[in-house]
Amino acid sequence: MQHHPTPDKEAIALLPPFERLGLDRIHLVNTGEQAQHAYAQLCKTAAWGFDTESKPTFKVGEQSDGPHVLQLATAGCAWVFQLHDPACRTIAADLLALGGVVKAGFGLGDDRKRIIHKLGIEPAGIVELNTIFRERGYRKDMGVKGAVAVLFHQRFIKSKKASTSNWANPHLSEAQLVYAANDAYAAFKVWEALSGEPN
C-alpha cells in the first residue's frame, strides 16, 4: 500500500483559508423546543458532521462531566446543542442514537465514552474519519486540519483560546459558537469529499 505524507504545520500555514460557517448559519440549541426543531431539520439528511466539546479539566485526576456541547452539521448549517436543559439533552441523545444516519468526525473515541456516560446511549452510525485516511495510506492521525489541507488545499483555522474555553458556561460566546459549529461542519465536508456522495 502506498503511504502518503501528511502536510506539516508550515505547509498548511501557506494555504488559503477554509470558508467557515458564519453566525447566520449556526443555530444555538438550548431548549426542548429548539431541539425538536433541530431534530426535524437534521432528519432530512443522511449524514452529519459530528463533534462535542467539554469543559477542560486542569487538575490531575479531575474527571470531566462533559460533553457540555454537541455539534451536528450538514452541508448548509450547524446546530450547537448546549446540554444543560433536560429536554434538550434527551433530544440530543435521541439524535445520536438514531440509526441510518452517518455521524462523521475526528478523534471520536473520547467523545463516545463521554456520551455513553452522560447521555446513557450508545451513539449509532459513528464514522471515525481518521480511520478512513489510514485505510487510504496516511499513517498519522489526520485530524481536521490535515484533512482539510489534503482534500481542499485549504487551511482550517482553529482558535486555541476557544478550544480551551469554558464549554459548561450557560452563555457561549460568538467565538465559541463559530469554533464548535465549524469543527462539525469541516468534518461533514471531509466526509462528503471522501464518500463522493452528494448529500
WONORBEL-V79229 format. One line per field, one symbol per residue. phi: phi as a letter, one per 30 degrees, with the letter a starting at -180 (. if undefined). A space follows every 50 residues. Layout:
phi=???
This chain:
phi=.dccdcddedddddddddddddedcccdbbbdddddddedddddbcbbdb abbbedcccdidcdcddcbbcbbbdcabcccccddedddddddddddddi bdccachdededdddeddcibcdcidcddedddddcjcddediddddddd dchbcdcbdddddcddddedcdddddddddddedddddddeedddicdc
